[in-house]
């Protein structure tokens, strides 16, 4: 596969944030974290 790495466009930032939030593993039966968790530096 060929990949192209480029700078993110301003209109894509919110989409990337949504992807990051959806990628968080939440064990079954546990509450989902608030969306603000993606602003944590360690994440």
C-alpha positions as CSV (number, residue, x, y, z in Angstrom):
1,X,0.0,0.0,0.0
2,X,1.1,3.5,-0.6
3,X,0.5,6.1,2.1
4,X,0.8,9.9,1.9
5,X,1.4,11.7,5.2
6,X,0.2,15.3,5.1
7,X,-0.7,18.1,7.6
8,X,-4.2,17.9,8.9
9,X,-6.7,20.3,7.5
10,X,-8.6,22.6,9.8
11,X,-11.9,20.9,9.0
12,X,-10.5,17.5,9.8
13,X,-9.6,18.2,13.4
14,X,-13.0,17.3,14.9
15,X,-13.1,14.1,12.9
16,X,-9.7,13.1,14.2
17,X,-10.9,13.8,17.8
18,X,-14.0,11.6,17.2
19,X,-11.7,8.8,15.9
20,X,-9.4,9.1,19.0
21,X,-12.4,8.9,21.3
22,X,-13.9,5.9,19.6
23,X,-10.5,4.1,19.8
24,X,-10.5,4.2,23.6
25,X,-11.0,0.7,25.0
26,X,-13.9,0.5,27.5
27,X,-14.4,-2.9,29.1
28,X,-17.9,-4.3,29.0
29,X,-20.0,-3.1,31.9
30,X,-17.8,0.0,32.5
31,X,-19.1,3.5,31.9
32,X,-17.8,5.3,28.9
33,X,-15.4,8.2,29.8
34,X,-16.4,11.8,29.0
35,X,-15.4,13.1,25.6
36,X,-13.1,15.5,27.4
37,X,-10.7,12.6,28.1
38,X,-9.1,13.1,24.7
39,X,-7.6,16.4,25.9
40,X,-5.5,14.5,28.5
41,X,-1.8,14.8,27.6
42,X,-1.0,11.2,28.4
43,X,-3.6,10.1,25.8
